[in-house]
Amino acid sequence: MSTDRFTFRLQRLLALRQMAERAASVTLGSAQAAASEARATQMKLAARRADARGAMLPPSGTERGVAELRRALFFVDQLDAHVVEAGKTTDGADQRVRDSRVRLGERVQARRILERLRERQFAEWSTGVERHEREAMDGMARRPSGTRSETDTSTNG
């Protein structure tokens, strides 16, 4: 067993998985920002529609011409169509957020699996190194003590 240093053979794959996780995180952030923007646009259009409907349609008891009412209803219908379209855009953006969350979860899980494998291999490597060092120390302790004192006296004498 090598006592140099621990090397994880799948380190490059782990690095790629970490990069994929970061990319998925950035994608999720972008999707959330787009969804927030789409929701804000939808709310603005809905408020504009409500304001326009109140301003264009006559109060009850007021008489207006048929052409004027048709024009007001056409305008309100157009605003309704924009609100519906904005709702579809918001729904699509929300779906992209959900998909991005799922992808991020998958990326996190893939990275964590490799990290746990690395930790397990490091623990096994560390145990092997400790066992090797312990065996080396035991071997040194088992040497006859006379061998040690002979070398000490030969260098001192």
C-alpha positions as CSV (number, residue, x, y, z in Angstrom):
1,M,0.0,0.0,0.0
2,S,1.3,3.4,-0.9
3,T,1.8,5.8,1.9
4,D,2.4,8.8,-0.4
5,R,-1.0,10.4,-0.5
6,F,-4.6,9.6,-1.2
7,T,-5.8,9.8,-4.8
8,F,-9.4,9.3,-5.8
9,R,-9.5,7.7,-9.3
10,L,-12.8,9.3,-10.1
11,Q,-11.8,12.8,-9.1
12,R,-12.2,14.1,-12.7
13,L,-15.7,12.7,-12.8
14,L,-16.5,14.3,-9.5
15,A,-15.2,17.6,-10.7
16,L,-17.5,17.3,-13.8
17,R,-20.4,16.5,-11.6
18,Q,-19.7,19.5,-9.5
19,M,-19.6,21.7,-12.5
20,A,-22.9,20.2,-13.8
21,E,-24.4,21.0,-10.4
22,R,-23.3,24.6,-10.6
23,A,-24.6,24.9,-14.1
24,A,-28.0,23.4,-13.1
25,S,-28.1,25.9,-10.1
26,V,-27.5,28.8,-12.5
27,T,-30.1,27.5,-14.8
28,L,-32.6,27.3,-11.9
29,G,-31.8,30.8,-10.9
30,S,-32.4,32.1,-14.4
31,A,-35.7,30.1,-14.7
32,Q,-36.8,31.6,-11.4
33,A,-36.0,35.1,-12.5
34,A,-37.9,34.5,-15.8
35,A,-40.9,33.1,-13.9
36,S,-41.0,36.1,-11.6
37,E,-40.8,38.5,-14.5
38,A,-43.6,36.6,-16.3
39,R,-45.8,36.7,-13.2
40,A,-45.2,40.4,-12.8
41,T,-46.1,41.0,-16.4
42,Q,-49.2,39.0,-16.1
43,M,-50.2,40.9,-12.9
44,K,-49.6,44.3,-14.7
45,L,-51.7,43.2,-17.7
46,A,-54.5,42.0,-15.4
47,A,-54.4,45.3,-13.5
48,R,-54.4,47.3,-16.8
49,R,-57.3,45.2,-18.1
50,A,-59.3,45.9,-14.9
51,D,-58.5,49.7,-15.2
52,A,-59.4,49.8,-18.8
53,R,-62.7,47.9,-18.3
54,G,-63.7,50.3,-15.7
55,A,-62.7,53.3,-17.7
56,M,-64.2,52.2,-21.1
57,L,-67.5,50.6,-20.1
58,P,-70.1,53.1,-19.1
59,P,-71.5,53.1,-15.6
60,S,-74.9,51.7,-15.2
61,G,-77.7,54.0,-16.2
62,T,-75.5,55.9,-18.7
63,E,-76.3,55.6,-22.4
64,R,-73.6,55.1,-25.0
65,G,-73.7,54.3,-28.6
66,V,-73.5,50.7,-29.9
67,A,-70.3,51.5,-31.8
68,E,-68.6,52.9,-28.7
69,L,-69.6,49.8,-26.7
70,R,-68.3,47.5,-29.4
71,R,-65.1,49.3,-29.5
72,A,-64.7,49.1,-25.7
73,L,-65.6,45.4,-25.7
74,F,-63.1,44.8,-28.5
75,F,-60.4,46.6,-26.5
76,V,-61.3,44.7,-23.3
77,D,-61.3,41.4,-25.3
78,Q,-57.8,42.2,-26.7
79,L,-56.6,42.8,-23.1
80,D,-58.2,39.5,-22.0
81,A,-56.3,37.8,-24.8
82,H,-53.0,39.4,-23.6
83,V,-53.8,38.3,-20.0
84,V,-54.5,34.7,-21.2
85,E,-51.2,34.7,-23.2
86,A,-49.3,36.1,-20.3
87,G,-50.8,33.3,-18.1
88,K,-49.6,30.7,-20.6
89,T,-46.1,32.3,-20.5
90,T,-46.2,32.2,-16.7
91,D,-47.3,28.6,-16.7
92,G,-44.4,27.7,-19.1
93,A,-41.9,29.6,-17.0
94,D,-43.2,27.8,-13.9
95,Q,-42.8,24.5,-15.6
96,R,-39.2,25.4,-16.5
97,V,-38.5,26.2,-12.9
98,R,-39.9,22.8,-11.8
99,D,-37.9,21.0,-14.5
100,S,-34.7,22.9,-13.4
101,R,-35.3,21.9,-9.8
102,V,-35.6,18.3,-10.8
103,R,-32.4,18.5,-12.8
104,L,-30.6,20.3,-10.0
105,G,-31.7,17.5,-7.5
106,E,-30.4,14.9,-9.9
107,R,-27.1,16.7,-10.2
108,V,-26.8,17.1,-6.5
109,Q,-27.5,13.4,-5.9
110,A,-25.0,12.3,-8.6
111,R,-22.3,14.5,-6.9
112,R,-23.1,13.3,-3.4
113,I,-22.9,9.6,-4.5
114,L,-19.3,10.2,-5.8
115,E,-18.4,12.2,-2.7
116,R,-19.6,9.4,-0.4
117,L,-17.6,7.0,-2.5
118,R,-14.5,9.2,-2.2
119,E,-15.0,9.5,1.6
120,R,-15.3,5.7,1.9
121,Q,-12.2,5.1,-0.2
122,F,-10.3,7.7,1.8
123,A,-11.3,6.0,5.1
124,E,-10.2,2.6,3.7
125,W,-6.9,4.1,2.5
126,S,-6.4,5.8,5.8
127,T,-7.0,2.6,7.7
128,G,-4.5,0.8,5.5
129,V,-1.9,3.4,6.1
130,E,-2.4,3.3,9.9
131,R,-2.2,-0.5,9.8
132,H,1.0,-0.3,7.8
133,E,2.5,2.2,10.2
134,R,1.4,0.1,13.2
135,E,3.0,-3.0,11.6
136,A,6.2,-1.1,11.0
137,M,6.3,0.1,14.6
138,D,5.5,-3.4,15.9
139,G,8.4,-4.8,13.8
140,M,10.8,-2.2,15.2
141,A,9.6,-3.0,18.7
142,R,10.1,-6.8,18.2
143,R,13.8,-6.5,17.2
144,P,16.1,-7.9,19.8
145,S,17.2,-5.2,22.2
146,G,20.8,-6.5,22.0
147,T,21.0,-5.4,18.4
148,R,20.2,-1.9,19.4
149,S,22.7,-1.7,22.2
150,E,25.5,-3.2,20.0
151,T,25.0,-0.5,17.5
152,D,24.9,2.1,20.2
153,T,28.2,0.8,21.8
154,S,30.0,0.5,18.5
155,T,29.3,4.1,17.7
156,N,30.2,5.3,21.2
157,G,33.4,3.3,21.6
